[in-house]
């Protein structure tokens, strides 16, 4: 699940908001669209604690970006 989450997050971060693709039937557009749909379905099942942890890690205020020294581990997403 974490692998899917990070792949979808990476794809989300590379998309420009509000821009339409040059050709709607391109392979990259279809791949990104399907990935975002899968991410949205997965995120709909998150608990409030998971949503809060995700937001606190990945939503960054302007001017406050820092590069993590350790790999990011979302504890509430770990499977028992």
Secondary structure, DSSP 8 states (H G I E B T S, - for coil): -HHHHHHHHHHHHHS-TT---SSTT-HHHHHHHHHHHHHHHHHTT--HHHHHHHHHHH---TT-----SS----GGG---
